[in-house]
Amino acid sequence: MVLPVLVSVAMGLTWLVSVATVKVQVIDAARETVRAIARDEPRGRAIELGRRIAPHRSQFSVLDHGRTVQVQVTATVRGPGGLFGFLPAVEVDADASAAKEAW
């Protein structure tokens, strides 16, 4: 009786760790992208740099505010399934802002 409960708890904790890992990847991707745009790299190149770090199928949003730039990256983490099939997908996002470098 205890073994199924322990397996369920382990699956739940594994899923929470995967959500935390995706959060870190999304934060890093947003920071890398905003740094590249602030250095005046082409937007497509900057997003490509961010996609190398971001989880698969992440969405990027870039807002140019004149002297500053803001990047938002969003990713979805699916539930673990099985006993935890009732858990909905979790959307994880991160924002990063930077001032543009002056030339």
Gaussian input, Z-matrix of N, CA and C with variables (Angstrom, degrees):
# hf/3-21g

backbone

0 1
 N
 C     1     B1
 C     2     B2     1     A1
 N     3     B3     2     A2     1     D1
 C     4     B4     3     A3     2     D2
 C     5     B5     4     A4     3     D3
 N     6     B6     5     A5     4     D4
 C     7     B7     6     A6     5     D5
 C     8     B8     7     A7     6     D6
 N     9     B9     8     A8     7     D7
 C    10    B10     9     A9     8     D8
 C    11    B11    10    A10     9     D9
 N    12    B12    11    A11    10    D10
 C    13    B13    12    A12    11    D11
 C    14    B14    13    A13    12    D12
 N    15    B15    14    A14    13    D13
 C    16    B16    15    A15    14    D14
 C    17    B17    16    A16    15    D15
 N    18    B18    17    A17    16    D16
 C    19    B19    18    A18    17    D17
 C    20    B20    19    A19    18    D18
 N    21    B21    20    A20    19    D19
 C    22    B22    21    A21    20    D20
 C    23    B23    22    A22    21    D21
 N    24    B24    23    A23    22    D22
 C    25    B25    24    A24    23    D23
 C    26    B26    25    A25    24    D24
 N    27    B27    26    A26    25    D25
 C    28    B28    27    A27    26    D26
 C    29    B29    28    A28    27    D27
 N    30    B30    29    A29    28    D28
 C    31    B31    30    A30    29    D29
 C    32    B32    31    A31    30    D30
 N    33    B33    32    A32    31    D31
 C    34    B34    33    A33    32    D32
 C    35    B35    34    A34    33    D33
 N    36    B36    35    A35    34    D34
 C    37    B37    36    A36    35    D35
 C    38    B38    37    A37    36    D36
 N    39    B39    38    A38    37    D37
 C    40    B40    39    A39    38    D38
 C    41    B41    40    A40    39    D39
 N    42    B42    41    A41    40    D40
 C    43    B43    42    A42    41    D41
 C    44    B44    43    A43    42    D42
 N    45    B45    44    A44    43    D43
 C    46    B46    45    A45    44    D44
 C    47    B47    46    A46    45    D45
 N    48    B48    47    A47    46    D46
 C    49    B49    48    A48    47    D47
 C    50    B50    49    A49    48    D48
 N    51    B51    50    A50    49    D49
 C    52    B52    51    A51    50    D50
 C    53    B53    52    A52    51    D51
 N    54    B54    53    A53    52    D52
 C    55    B55    54    A54    53    D53
 C    56    B56    55    A55    54    D54
 N    57    B57    56    A56    55    D55
 C    58    B58    57    A57    56    D56
 C    59    B59    58    A58    57    D57
 N    60    B60    59    A59    58    D58
 C    61    B61    60    A60    59    D59
 C    62    B62    61    A61    60    D60
 N    63    B63    62    A62    61    D61
 C    64    B64    63    A63    62    D62
 C    65    B65    64    A64    63    D63
 N    66    B66    65    A65    64    D64
 C    67    B67    66    A66    65    D65
 C    68    B68    67    A67    66    D66
 N    69    B69    68    A68    67    D67
 C    70    B70    69    A69    68    D68
 C    71    B71    70    A70    69    D69
 N    72    B72    71    A71    70    D70
 C    73    B73    72    A72    71    D71
 C    74    B74    73    A73    72    D72
 N    75    B75    74    A74    73    D73
 C    76    B76    75    A75    74    D74
 C    77    B77    76    A76    75    D75
 N    78    B78    77    A77    76    D76
 C    79    B79    78    A78    77    D77
 C    80    B80    79    A79    78    D78
 N    81    B81    80    A80    79    D79
 C    82    B82    81    A81    80    D80
 C    83    B83    82    A82    81    D81
 N    84    B84    83    A83    82    D82
 C    85    B85    84    A84    83    D83
 C    86    B86    85    A85    84    D84
 N    87    B87    86    A86    85    D85
 C    88    B88    87    A87    86    D86
 C    89    B89    88    A88    87    D87
 N    90    B90    89    A89    88    D88
 C    91    B91    90    A90    89    D89
 C    92    B92    91    A91    90    D90
 N    93    B93    92    A92    91    D91
 C    94    B94    93    A93    92    D92
 C    95    B95    94    A94    93    D93
 N    96    B96    95    A95    94    D94
 C    97    B97    96    A96    95    D95
 C    98    B98    97    A97    96    D96
 N    99    B99    98    A98    97    D97
 C   100   B100    99    A99    98    D98
 C   101   B101   100   A100    99    D99
 N   102   B102   101   A101   100   D100
 C   103   B103   102   A102   101   D101
 C   104   B104   103   A103   102   D102
 N   105   B105   104   A104   103   D103
 C   106   B106   105   A105   104   D104
 C   107   B107   106   A106   105   D105
 N   108   B108   107   A107   106   D106
 C   109   B109   108   A108   107   D107
 C   110   B110   109   A109   108   D108
 N   111   B111   110   A110   109   D109
 C   112   B112   111   A111   110   D110
 C   113   B113   112   A112   111   D111
 N   114   B114   113   A113   112   D112
 C   115   B115   114   A114   113   D113
 C   116   B116   115   A115   114   D114
 N   117   B117   116   A116   115   D115
 C   118   B118   117   A117   116   D116
 C   119   B119   118   A118   117   D117
 N   120   B120   119   A119   118   D118
 C   121   B121   120   A120   119   D119
 C   122   B122   121   A121   120   D120
 N   123   B123   122   A122   121   D121
 C   124   B124   123   A123   122   D122
 C   125   B125   124   A124   123   D123
 N   126   B126   125   A125   124   D124
 C   127   B127   126   A126   125   D125
 C   128   B128   127   A127   126   D126
 N   129   B129   128   A128   127   D127
 C   130   B130   129   A129   128   D128
 C   131   B131   130   A130   129   D129
 N   132   B132   131   A131   130   D130
 C   133   B133   132   A132   131   D131
 C   134   B134   133   A133   132   D132
 N   135   B135   134   A134   133   D133
 C   136   B136   135   A135   134   D134
 C   137   B137   136   A136   135   D135
 N   138   B138   137   A137   136   D136
 C   139   B139   138   A138   137   D137
 C   140   B140   139   A139   138   D138
 N   141   B141   140   A140   139   D139
 C   142   B142   141   A141   140   D140
 C   143   B143   142   A142   141   D141
 N   144   B144   143   A143   142   D142
 C   145   B145   144   A144   143   D143
 C   146   B146   145   A145   144   D144
 N   147   B147   146   A146   145   D145
 C   148   B148   147   A147   146   D146
 C   149   B149   148   A148   147   D147
 N   150   B150   149   A149   148   D148
 C   151   B151   150   A150   149   D149
 C   152   B152   151   A151   150   D150
 N   153   B153   152   A152   151   D151
 C   154   B154   153   A153   152   D152
 C   155   B155   154   A154   153   D153
 N   156   B156   155   A155   154   D154
 C   157   B157   156   A156   155   D155
 C   158   B158   157   A157   156   D156
 N   159   B159   158   A158   157   D157
 C   160   B160   159   A159   158   D158
 C   161   B161   160   A160   159   D159
 N   162   B162   161   A161   160   D160
 C   163   B163   162   A162   161   D161
 C   164   B164   163   A163   162   D162
 N   165   B165   164   A164   163   D163
 C   166   B166   165   A165   164   D164
 C   167   B167   166   A166   165   D165
 N   168   B168   167   A167   166   D166
 C   169   B169   168   A168   167   D167
 C   170   B170   169   A169   168   D168
 N   171   B171   170   A170   169   D169
 C   172   B172   171   A171   170   D170
 C   173   B173   172   A172   171   D171
 N   174   B174   173   A173   172   D172
 C   175   B175   174   A174   173   D173
 C   176   B176   175   A175   174   D174
 N   177   B177   176   A176   175   D175
 C   178   B178   177   A177   176   D176
 C   179   B179   178   A178   177   D177
 N   180   B180   179   A179   178   D178
 C   181   B181   180   A180   179   D179
 C   182   B182   181   A181   180   D180
 N   183   B183   182   A182   181   D181
 C   184   B184   183   A183   182   D182
 C   185   B185   184   A184   183   D183
 N   186   B186   185   A185   184   D184
 C   187   B187   186   A186   185   D185
 C   188   B188   187   A187   186   D186
 N   189   B189   188   A188   187   D187
 C   190   B190   189   A189   188   D188
 C   191   B191   190   A190   189   D189
 N   192   B192   191   A191   190   D190
 C   193   B193   192   A192   191   D191
 C   194   B194   193   A193   192   D192
 N   195   B195   194   A194   193   D193
 C   196   B196   195   A195   194   D194
 C   197   B197   196   A196   195   D195
 N   198   B198   197   A197   196   D196
 C   199   B199   198   A198   197   D197
 C   200   B200   199   A199   198   D198
 N   201   B201   200   A200   199   D199
 C   202   B202   201   A201   200   D200
 C   203   B203   202   A202   201   D201
 N   204   B204   203   A203   202   D202
 C   205   B205   204   A204   203   D203
 C   206   B206   205   A205   204   D204
 N   207   B207   206   A206   205   D205
 C   208   B208   207   A207   206   D206
 C   209   B209   208   A208   207   D207
 N   210   B210   209   A209   208   D208
 C   211   B211   210   A210   209   D209
 C   212   B212   211   A211   210   D210
 N   213   B213   212   A212   211   D211
 C   214   B214   213   A213   212   D212
 C   215   B215   214   A214   213   D213
 N   216   B216   215   A215   214   D214
 C   217   B217   216   A216   215   D215
 C   218   B218   217   A217   216   D216
 N   219   B219   218   A218   217   D217
 C   220   B220   219   A219   218   D218
 C   221   B221   220   A220   219   D219
 N   222   B222   221   A221   220   D220
 C   223   B223   222   A222   221   D221
 C   224   B224   223   A223   222   D222
 N   225   B225   224   A224   223   D223
 C   226   B226   225   A225   224   D224
 C   227   B227   226   A226   225   D225
 N   228   B228   227   A227   226   D226
 C   229   B229   228   A228   227   D227
 C   230   B230   229   A229   228   D228
 N   231   B231   230   A230   229   D229
 C   232   B232   231   A231   230   D230
 C   233   B233   232   A232   231   D231
 N   234   B234   233   A233   232   D232
 C   235   B235   234   A234   233   D233
 C   236   B236   235   A235   234   D234
 N   237   B237   236   A236   235   D235
 C   238   B238   237   A237   236   D236
 C   239   B239   238   A238   237   D237
 N   240   B240   239   A239   238   D238
 C   241   B241   240   A240   239   D239
 C   242   B242   241   A241   240   D240
 N   243   B243   242   A242   241   D241
 C   244   B244   243   A243   242   D242
 C   245   B245   244   A244   243   D243
 N   246   B246   245   A245   244   D244
 C   247   B247   246   A246   245   D245
 C   248   B248   247   A247   246   D246
 N   249   B249   248   A248   247   D247
 C   250   B250   249   A249   248   D248
 C   251   B251   250   A250   249   D249
 N   252   B252   251   A251   250   D250
 C   253   B253   252   A252   251   D251
 C   254   B254   253   A253   252   D252
 N   255   B255   254   A254   253   D253
 C   256   B256   255   A255   254   D254
 C   257   B257   256   A256   255   D255
 N   258   B258   257   A257   256   D256
 C   259   B259   258   A258   257   D257
 C   260   B260   259   A259   258   D258
 N   261   B261   260   A260   259   D259
 C   262   B262   261   A261   260   D260
 C   263   B263   262   A262   261   D261
 N   264   B264   263   A263   262   D262
 C   265   B265   264   A264   263   D263
 C   266   B266   265   A265   264   D264
 N   267   B267   266   A266   265   D265
 C   268   B268   267   A267   266   D266
 C   269   B269   268   A268   267   D267
 N   270   B270   269   A269   268   D268
 C   271   B271   270   A270   269   D269
 C   272   B272   271   A271   270   D270
 N   273   B273   272   A272   271   D271
 C   274   B274   273   A273   272   D272
 C   275   B275   274   A274   273   D273
 N   276   B276   275   A275   274   D274
 C   277   B277   276   A276   275   D275
 C   278   B278   277   A277   276   D276
 N   279   B279   278   A278   277   D277
 C   280   B280   279   A279   278   D278
 C   281   B281   280   A280   279   D279
 N   282   B282   281   A281   280   D280
 C   283   B283   282   A282   281   D281
 C   284   B284   283   A283   282   D282
 N   285   B285   284   A284   283   D283
 C   286   B286   285   A285   284   D284
 C   287   B287   286   A286   285   D285
 N   288   B288   287   A287   286   D286
 C   289   B289   288   A288   287   D287
 C   290   B290   289   A289   288   D288
 N   291   B291   290   A290   289   D289
 C   292   B292   291   A291   290   D290
 C   293   B293   292   A292   291   D291
 N   294   B294   293   A293   292   D292
 C   295   B295   294   A294   293   D293
 C   296   B296   295   A295   294   D294
 N   297   B297   296   A296   295   D295
 C   298   B298   297   A297   296   D296
 C   299   B299   298   A298   297   D297
 N   300   B300   299   A299   298   D298
 C   301   B301   300   A300   299   D299
 C   302   B302   301   A301   300   D300
 N   303   B303   302   A302   301   D301
 C   304   B304   303   A303   302   D302
 C   305   B305   304   A304   303   D303
 N   306   B306   305   A305   304   D304
 C   307   B307   306   A306   305   D305
 C   308   B308   307   A307   306   D306

   B1=1.4415
   B2=1.5337
   B3=1.2982
   B4=1.4594
   B5=1.5287
   B6=1.3181
   B7=1.4589
   B8=1.5295
   B9=1.3409
   B10=1.4670
   B11=1.5284
   B12=1.3089
   B13=1.4695
   B14=1.5233
   B15=1.3135
   B16=1.4633
   B17=1.5276
   B18=1.3278
   B19=1.4581
   B20=1.5278
   B21=1.3206
   B22=1.4681
   B23=1.5216
   B24=1.3117
   B25=1.4683
   B26=1.5221
   B27=1.3187
   B28=1.4729
   B29=1.5228
   B30=1.3334
   B31=1.4686
   B32=1.5289
   B33=1.3264
   B34=1.4636
   B35=1.5151
   B36=1.3153
   B37=1.4638
   B38=1.5273
   B39=1.3148
   B40=1.4611
   B41=1.5181
   B42=1.3261
   B43=1.4589
   B44=1.5258
   B45=1.3294
   B46=1.4640
   B47=1.5265
   B48=1.3187
   B49=1.4633
   B50=1.5290
   B51=1.3241
   B52=1.4657
   B53=1.5286
   B54=1.3216
   B55=1.4730
   B56=1.5246
   B57=1.3256
   B58=1.4641
   B59=1.5282
   B60=1.3185
   B61=1.4652
   B62=1.5221
   B63=1.3245
   B64=1.4612
   B65=1.5223
   B66=1.3192
   B67=1.4650
   B68=1.5275
   B69=1.3140
   B70=1.4668
   B71=1.5296
   B72=1.3297
   B73=1.4630
   B74=1.5265
   B75=1.3168
   B76=1.4672
   B77=1.5299
   B78=1.3171
   B79=1.4724
   B80=1.5258
   B81=1.3171
   B82=1.4614
   B83=1.5263
   B84=1.3265
   B85=1.4633
   B86=1.5263
   B87=1.3210
   B88=1.4664
   B89=1.5288
   B90=1.3100
   B91=1.4704
   B92=1.5310
   B93=1.3256
   B94=1.4659
   B95=1.5267
   B96=1.3146
   B97=1.4600
   B98=1.5171
   B99=1.3224
   B100=1.4672
   B101=1.5254
   B102=1.3256
   B103=1.4767
   B104=1.5203
   B105=1.3230
   B106=1.4637
   B107=1.5298
   B108=1.3123
   B109=1.4722
   B110=1.5225
   B111=1.3308
   B112=1.4656
   B113=1.5282
   B114=1.3391
   B115=1.4698
   B116=1.5233
   B117=1.3270
   B118=1.4667
   B119=1.5270
   B120=1.3245
   B121=1.4521
   B122=1.5286
   B123=1.3167
   B124=1.4679
   B125=1.5318
   B126=1.3130
   B127=1.4602
   B128=1.5353
   B129=1.3152
   B130=1.4645
   B131=1.5141
   B132=1.3272
   B133=1.4719
   B134=1.5257
   B135=1.3305
   B136=1.4628
   B137=1.5273
   B138=1.3224
   B139=1.4621
   B140=1.5247
   B141=1.3181
   B142=1.4649
   B143=1.5274
   B144=1.3308
   B145=1.4677
   B146=1.5316
   B147=1.3295
   B148=1.4553
   B149=1.5152
   B150=1.3316
   B151=1.4736
   B152=1.5257
   B153=1.3123
   B154=1.4691
   B155=1.5200
   B156=1.3232
   B157=1.4638
   B158=1.5223
   B159=1.3241
   B160=1.4651
   B161=1.5261
   B162=1.3301
   B163=1.4626
   B164=1.5329
   B165=1.3100
   B166=1.4633
   B167=1.5318
   B168=1.3094
   B169=1.4761
   B170=1.5240
   B171=1.3052
   B172=1.4686
   B173=1.5228
   B174=1.3113
   B175=1.4556
   B176=1.5273
   B177=1.3454
   B178=1.4531
   B179=1.5209
   B180=1.3160
   B181=1.4603
   B182=1.5254
   B183=1.3410
   B184=1.4656
   B185=1.5236
   B186=1.3181
   B187=1.4614
   B188=1.5220
   B189=1.3067
   B190=1.4672
   B191=1.5203
   B192=1.3310
   B193=1.4585
   B194=1.5292
   B195=1.2963
   B196=1.4678
   B197=1.5085
   B198=1.3191
   B199=1.4649
   B200=1.5239
   B201=1.3208
   B202=1.4656
   B203=1.5244
   B204=1.3130
   B205=1.4545
   B206=1.5273
   B207=1.3307
   B208=1.4593
   B209=1.5184
   B210=1.3239
   B211=1.4557
   B212=1.5213
   B213=1.3297
   B214=1.4589
   B215=1.5238
   B216=1.3203
   B217=1.4596
   B218=1.5298
   B219=1.3319
   B220=1.4610
   B221=1.5297
   B222=1.3291
   B223=1.4673
   B224=1.5259
   B225=1.3101
   B226=1.4624
   B227=1.5222
   B228=1.3359
   B229=1.4586
   B230=1.5242
   B231=1.3021
   B232=1.4682
   B233=1.5278
   B234=1.3148
   B235=1.4585
   B236=1.5211
   B237=1.3223
   B238=1.4630
   B239=1.5268
   B240=1.3209
   B241=1.4630
   B242=1.5215
   B243=1.3035
   B244=1.4641
   B245=1.5187
   B246=1.3224
   B247=1.4605
   B248=1.5263
   B249=1.3235
   B250=1.4586
   B251=1.5266
   B252=1.3279
   B253=1.4570
   B254=1.5195
   B255=1.3090
   B256=1.4644
   B257=1.5309
   B258=1.3234
   B259=1.4680
   B260=1.5241
   B261=1.3218
   B262=1.4700
   B263=1.5302
   B264=1.3258
   B265=1.4646
   B266=1.5294
   B267=1.3100
   B268=1.4586
   B269=1.5159
   B270=1.3268
   B271=1.4589
   B272=1.5265
   B273=1.3106
   B274=1.4605
   B275=1.5173
   B276=1.3416
   B277=1.4625
   B278=1.5251
   B279=1.3189
   B280=1.4654
   B281=1.5109
   B282=1.3243
   B283=1.4656
   B284=1.5216
   B285=1.3177
   B286=1.4629
   B287=1.5197
   B288=1.3167
   B289=1.4619
   B290=1.5093
   B291=1.3378
   B292=1.4620
   B293=1.5110
   B294=1.3095
   B295=1.4564
   B296=1.5187
   B297=1.3131
   B298=1.4660
   B299=1.5141
   B300=1.3317
   B301=1.4461
   B302=1.5165
   B303=1.3336
   B304=1.4637
   B305=1.5179
   B306=1.3227
   B307=1.4691
   B308=1.4756
   A1=110.87
   A2=117.37
   A3=121.05
   A4=111.21
   A5=117.37
   A6=121.44
   A7=113.04
   A8=120.64
   A9=119.17
   A10=112.94
   A11=116.48
   A12=119.93
   A13=109.92
   A14=117.76
   A15=121.13
   A16=111.34
   A17=117.17
   A18=120.62
   A19=109.96
   A20=117.00
   A21=120.96
   A22=111.46
   A23=116.45
   A24=120.42
   A25=110.19
   A26=117.33
   A27=120.60
   A28=110.96
   A29=117.79
   A30=120.68
   A31=111.06
   A32=115.57
   A33=119.59
   A34=111.92
   A35=116.67
   A36=120.27
   A37=111.63
   A38=116.86
   A39=120.40
   A40=110.74
   A41=116.68
   A42=120.75
   A43=110.83
   A44=117.36
   A45=120.23
   A46=111.71
   A47=117.01
   A48=120.75
   A49=110.20
   A50=117.20
   A51=119.30
   A52=111.14
   A53=118.00
   A54=120.64
   A55=109.84
   A56=117.07
   A57=120.60
   A58=111.31
   A59=117.10
   A60=120.90
   A61=111.13
   A62=117.07
   A63=120.92
   A64=110.45
   A65=117.70
   A66=121.03
   A67=110.50
   A68=117.09
   A69=120.78
   A70=110.52
   A71=117.78
   A72=120.85
   A73=111.45
   A74=116.96
   A75=121.31
   A76=110.19
   A77=117.19
   A78=120.94
   A79=110.04
   A80=117.56
   A81=121.37
   A82=111.90
   A83=117.07
   A84=120.82
   A85=110.88
   A86=117.27
   A87=120.63
   A88=110.24
   A89=117.59
   A90=121.22
   A91=111.57
   A92=116.43
   A93=119.96
   A94=110.79
   A95=116.66
   A96=120.95
   A97=111.37
   A98=117.50
   A99=119.71
   A100=111.01
   A101=117.83
   A102=119.74
   A103=111.01
   A104=116.24
   A105=120.18
   A106=110.94
   A107=117.58
   A108=120.32
   A109=110.39
   A110=117.16
   A111=120.51
   A112=111.33
   A113=117.33
   A114=121.54
   A115=111.67
   A116=116.60
   A117=123.58
   A118=112.67
   A119=116.61
   A120=119.46
   A121=108.34
   A122=118.40
   A123=120.17
   A124=111.26
   A125=115.99
   A126=121.49
   A127=111.60
   A128=117.51
   A129=120.75
   A130=112.34
   A131=116.36
   A132=121.25
   A133=110.42
   A134=116.57
   A135=120.76
   A136=110.98
   A137=116.77
   A138=120.16
   A139=110.18
   A140=117.40
   A141=120.33
   A142=110.99
   A143=117.17
   A144=120.30
   A145=110.50
   A146=116.24
   A147=120.26
   A148=112.66
   A149=117.01
   A150=120.81
   A151=111.58
   A152=117.90
   A153=120.32
   A154=111.31
   A155=115.92
   A156=121.66
   A157=111.48
   A158=116.39
   A159=121.96
   A160=111.82
   A161=116.22
   A162=119.78
   A163=111.02
   A164=116.16
   A165=122.76
   A166=110.07
   A167=116.74
   A168=124.99
   A169=113.72
   A170=118.11
   A171=120.86
   A172=109.90
   A173=115.97
   A174=122.20
   A175=109.17
   A176=116.33
   A177=122.10
   A178=109.34
   A179=115.81
   A180=121.83
   A181=107.57
   A182=116.33
   A183=121.37
   A184=108.53
   A185=116.28
   A186=122.39
   A187=109.14
   A188=115.97
   A189=121.48
   A190=107.80
   A191=116.90
   A192=122.70
   A193=111.75
   A194=117.30
   A195=119.95
   A196=111.78
   A197=116.59
   A198=120.86
   A199=112.94
   A200=116.62
   A201=120.72
   A202=109.78
   A203=114.91
   A204=121.54
   A205=107.80
   A206=115.52
   A207=121.51
   A208=108.93
   A209=116.09
   A210=122.14
   A211=108.01
   A212=115.69
   A213=121.46
   A214=107.92
   A215=115.91
   A216=122.31
   A217=107.34
   A218=115.37
   A219=121.45
   A220=109.34
   A221=115.77
   A222=121.68
   A223=108.86
   A224=116.32
   A225=121.91
   A226=109.48
   A227=115.51
   A228=122.14
   A229=107.21
   A230=116.45
   A231=121.45
   A232=110.32
   A233=115.94
   A234=121.30
   A235=111.14
   A236=117.43
   A237=120.50
   A238=114.03
   A239=118.06
   A240=120.24
   A241=111.09
   A242=116.29
   A243=120.83
   A244=110.88
   A245=116.55
   A246=121.27
   A247=112.04
   A248=115.64
   A249=120.36
   A250=111.58
   A251=117.10
   A252=121.66
   A253=113.01
   A254=117.37
   A255=121.23
   A256=112.50
   A257=117.02
   A258=119.68
   A259=110.56
   A260=116.97
   A261=119.28
   A262=110.45
   A263=114.85
   A264=119.42
   A265=108.22
   A266=116.04
   A267=121.71
   A268=108.78
   A269=116.35
   A270=120.54
   A271=108.87
   A272=115.26
   A273=122.30
   A274=107.95
   A275=116.43
   A276=118.24
   A277=110.53
   A278=114.44
   A279=122.10
   A280=109.25
   A281=115.48
   A282=122.40
   A283=108.81
   A284=114.61
   A285=120.82
   A286=108.12
   A287=116.59
   A288=122.67
   A289=109.29
   A290=115.14
   A291=120.33
   A292=109.55
   A293=115.40
   A294=120.41
   A295=108.40
   A296=115.43
   A297=120.02
   A298=109.46
   A299=115.17
   A300=119.84
   A301=109.21
   A302=116.49
   A303=121.27
   A304=109.61
   A305=115.89
   A306=121.29
   A307=108.94
   D1=-34.47
   D2=-177.97
   D3=-74.91
   D4=-33.79
   D5=-176.84
   D6=-59.48
   D7=-46.34
   D8=177.40
   D9=-62.02
   D10=-35.11
   D11=178.11
   D12=-66.60
   D13=-43.00
   D14=178.66
   D15=-64.17
   D16=-40.27
   D17=177.87
   D18=-64.14
   D19=-41.89
   D20=178.30
   D21=-62.50
   D22=-43.81
   D23=178.78
   D24=-64.24
   D25=-41.19
   D26=179.00
   D27=-63.80
   D28=-40.87
   D29=177.88
   D30=-64.00
   D31=-42.07
   D32=178.89
   D33=-63.23
   D34=-43.02
   D35=178.73
   D36=-66.76
   D37=-37.28
   D38=176.96
   D39=-62.73
   D40=-41.32
   D41=178.22
   D42=-64.05
   D43=-41.85
   D44=177.85
   D45=-62.83
   D46=-38.25
   D47=176.88
   D48=-64.88
   D49=-39.05
   D50=178.94
   D51=-66.90
   D52=-35.72
   D53=175.68
   D54=-64.23
   D55=-43.49
   D56=179.08
   D57=-64.13
   D58=-38.50
   D59=178.52
   D60=-64.11
   D61=-43.64
   D62=177.86
   D63=-63.56
   D64=-37.78
   D65=178.09
   D66=-60.38
   D67=-44.58
   D68=178.77
   D69=-63.86
   D70=-42.03
   D71=178.99
   D72=-63.34
   D73=-39.93
   D74=-179.52
   D75=-67.20
   D76=-41.22
   D77=177.37
   D78=-62.01
   D79=-47.69
   D80=179.69
   D81=-61.85
   D82=-40.26
   D83=179.79
   D84=-65.08
   D85=-42.08
   D86=178.70
   D87=-63.45
   D88=-43.65
   D89=-179.93
   D90=-64.24
   D91=-44.40
   D92=-179.41
   D93=-63.49
   D94=-42.18
   D95=-179.20
   D96=-65.92
   D97=-45.77
   D98=-178.16
   D99=-66.99
   D100=-35.43
   D101=177.01
   D102=-63.18
   D103=-43.05
   D104=-178.98
   D105=-64.98
   D106=-42.20
   D107=178.83
   D108=-67.20
   D109=-38.67
   D110=178.25
   D111=-64.28
   D112=-28.24
   D113=176.68
   D114=-81.45
   D115=3.75
   D116=176.89
   D117=74.17
   D118=28.96
   D119=172.34
   D120=-78.86
   D121=154.03
   D122=177.95
   D123=-58.01
   D124=143.65
   D125=-175.64
   D126=-57.01
   D127=-43.05
   D128=179.94
   D129=-61.70
   D130=-41.10
   D131=178.22
   D132=-65.88
   D133=-40.78
   D134=-179.46
   D135=-64.82
   D136=-42.21
   D137=178.91
   D138=-67.10
   D139=-36.20
   D140=176.56
   D141=-61.87
   D142=-39.31
   D143=176.25
   D144=-61.85
   D145=-41.92
   D146=178.39
   D147=-66.58
   D148=-36.93
   D149=-179.20
   D150=-66.01
   D151=-25.20
   D152=177.07
   D153=-64.69
   D154=-28.41
   D155=-177.00
   D156=-97.54
   D157=-36.16
   D158=-173.67
   D159=-69.54
   D160=155.48
   D161=174.05
   D162=-64.10
   D163=159.39
   D164=179.49
   D165=-57.42
   D166=139.20
   D167=178.25
   D168=67.89
   D169=25.26
   D170=175.48
   D171=-72.30
   D172=148.44
   D173=178.69
   D174=-104.60
   D175=135.50
   D176=-179.91
   D177=-114.19
   D178=137.95
   D179=175.38
   D180=-131.01
   D181=126.13
   D182=-178.46
   D183=-117.81
   D184=126.55
   D185=176.83
   D186=-117.88
   D187=124.63
   D188=179.46
   D189=-101.16
   D190=117.68
   D191=-178.63
   D192=-106.10
   D193=28.60
   D194=-179.00
   D195=88.20
   D196=-89.47
   D197=-178.46
   D198=-89.32
   D199=-12.61
   D200=177.07
   D201=-126.95
   D202=162.10
   D203=177.85
   D204=-133.89
   D205=144.60
   D206=-179.87
   D207=-128.47
   D208=137.26
   D209=179.42
   D210=-125.31
   D211=134.33
   D212=173.54
   D213=-121.11
   D214=132.41
   D215=178.16
   D216=-120.96
   D217=133.02
   D218=-178.58
   D219=-128.49
   D220=136.57
   D221=177.18
   D222=-137.45
   D223=153.75
   D224=179.46
   D225=-112.05
   D226=133.54
   D227=177.12
   D228=-111.09
   D229=118.81
   D230=179.46
   D231=-77.19
   D232=153.15
   D233=178.30
   D234=-67.03
   D235=163.77
   D236=-176.89
   D237=-74.18
   D238=-14.62
   D239=-179.32
   D240=78.98
   D241=-165.15
   D242=-179.71
   D243=60.43
   D244=-130.32
   D245=178.36
   D246=-62.92
   D247=-23.19
   D248=-178.97
   D249=-99.42
   D250=22.16
   D251=179.57
   D252=-61.90
   D253=-20.79
   D254=179.62
   D255=-75.25
   D256=-16.23
   D257=-179.58
   D258=-72.53
   D259=132.00
   D260=178.26
   D261=-77.39
   D262=166.07
   D263=173.77
   D264=-66.84
   D265=147.49
   D266=-179.73
   D267=-109.13
   D268=131.24
   D269=176.73
   D270=-96.89
   D271=124.51
   D272=-178.50
   D273=-112.73
   D274=133.20
   D275=179.56
   D276=-140.09
   D277=163.79
   D278=178.90
   D279=-150.54
   D280=144.66
   D281=176.27
   D282=-116.64
   D283=148.08
   D284=173.64
   D285=-143.57
   D286=140.33
   D287=179.28
   D288=-129.17
   D289=151.17
   D290=177.56
   D291=-154.69
   D292=150.60
   D293=173.54
   D294=-81.91
   D295=141.20
   D296=178.75
   D297=-70.71
   D298=142.05
   D299=177.82
   D300=-75.36
   D301=137.25
   D302=179.68
   D303=-89.49
   D304=138.52
   D305=178.58
   D306=-108.59

